[in-house]
């Protein structure tokens, strides 16, 4: 199901033996827009501490109870390598987290050509190959979106797939151009994305975007609406691709 990141923020995280805190942010891979970690504020349980959890540990998202289950015990989480979200995530720490929890090393294929000393242990190699290219979803809010003929608005939120754990769309607030309207822009439609300039460029005209199927933020985005949007823009549907993005 597609859910907004703002909707999921604040959802409680339930370990196998109790609640550990609430969702504060999401870290995504800037190449694939895959969610790599959920940032959890542990609140009164571990005051002042935040932890990173991989989607691989996540179970059912309960919208009614506003909870997300994790297949970990509170002790496992408490004893995990400490994370300081105020600083960039280092390759050393990311490797240690995956080693500690036994999570798959998502970066393994990306660095297949890297040559490492033969006397390294598997643990040392996996840590060395980690190459964090992660971004905070909250840090992207406010980025400007440019069509081929002008600015259409700014990023207000994201829609993420809570089964595959990919960000699928940006929700763009067009208030200065089309007052009261929001539009969806799929991440794989972006021609250029600049974190330095805090902007994204899409190869669409403002007129084309204005005439697109209306997005209602009060309604769930169903597959029928997604199909109509992709058909309108003549874009390939991600759900028909062999790869998840």
Helices and strands as residue ranges (DSSP letters): E 2-4, H 5-8, E 12-15, E 18-29, E 35-41, E 50-53, G 55-57, E 58-62, E 67-70, H 74-78, H 91-101, H 122-129, E 134-136, H 137-140, E 144-147, E 150-161, E 166-173, E 182-186, G 187-189, E 190-194, E 199-202, H 206-210, H 223-233, G 238-240
